[in-house]
Amino acid sequence: LEVVKKKKGVKGFHVLPRRWVVERTFAWLGRSRRLSRDYERKPTSSEAQVYLASGRLLLRQICHNQIQYEL
């Protein structure tokens, strides 16, 4: 695990390497209603909700990217 920090002396917006991938993933998971707040009492059920949200995102991406075949 490597922590990416801002460079000293740089003002304004600066793209940090690979940090956007993690932030984008957290944003996608945050759109799930059950993950927007801490509803779960046990960590295992919270983990299951993360897996469900991730699976839903993957299935949605797979279904939208399929090629339409004509018979």
TAQUIDA-V421728 format. One record per residue. N is the residue number from 1. RES is the residue in one letter. PHI is phi in whole degrees, 0 to 359 (999 if undefined). D_LAST is the distance of its C-alpha to the last C-alpha in whole Angstrom. Layout:
BEGIN
[[N & RES & PHI & D_LAST] [N & RES & PHI & D_LAST]]
END
This chain:
BEGIN
[[1 & L & 999 & 49] [2 & E & 236 & 50] [3 & V & 274 & 51] [4 & V & 262 & 50] [5 & K & 247 & 53] [6 & K & 289 & 54] [7 & K & 282 & 56] [8 & K & 286 & 60] [9 & G & 88 & 61] [10 & V & 266 & 57] [11 & K & 256 & 57] [12 & G & 84 & 54] [13 & F & 283 & 50] [14 & H & 217 & 50] [15 & V & 287 & 46] [16 & L & 263 & 47] [17 & P & 294 & 45] [18 & R & 61 & 42] [19 & R & 290 & 44] [20 & W & 295 & 41] [21 & V & 295 & 39] [22 & V & 292 & 41] [23 & E & 296 & 42] [24 & R & 295 & 38] [25 & T & 296 & 37] [26 & F & 296 & 40] [27 & A & 294 & 39] [28 & W & 297 & 36] [29 & L & 291 & 37] [30 & G & 293 & 40] [31 & R & 286 & 37] [32 & S & 285 & 37] [33 & R & 299 & 40] [34 & R & 289 & 41] [35 & L & 264 & 42] [36 & S & 288 & 43] [37 & R & 231 & 46] [38 & D & 268 & 48] [39 & Y & 276 & 47] [40 & E & 280 & 47] [41 & R & 271 & 50] [42 & K & 251 & 49] [43 & P & 298 & 48] [44 & T & 291 & 45] [45 & S & 287 & 44] [46 & S & 293 & 44] [47 & E & 296 & 42] [48 & A & 297 & 39] [49 & Q & 294 & 39] [50 & V & 295 & 38] [51 & Y & 296 & 36] [52 & L & 296 & 34] [53 & A & 295 & 34] [54 & S & 294 & 33] [55 & G & 297 & 30] [56 & R & 297 & 29] [57 & L & 295 & 29] [58 & L & 295 & 27] [59 & L & 297 & 24] [60 & R & 296 & 24] [61 & Q & 292 & 24] [62 & I & 294 & 21] [63 & C & 292 & 19] [64 & H & 281 & 20] [65 & N & 258 & 19] [66 & Q & 281 & 15] [67 & I & 275 & 13] [68 & Q & 279 & 10] [69 & Y & 263 & 6] [70 & E & 258 & 4] [71 & L & 265 & 0]]
END
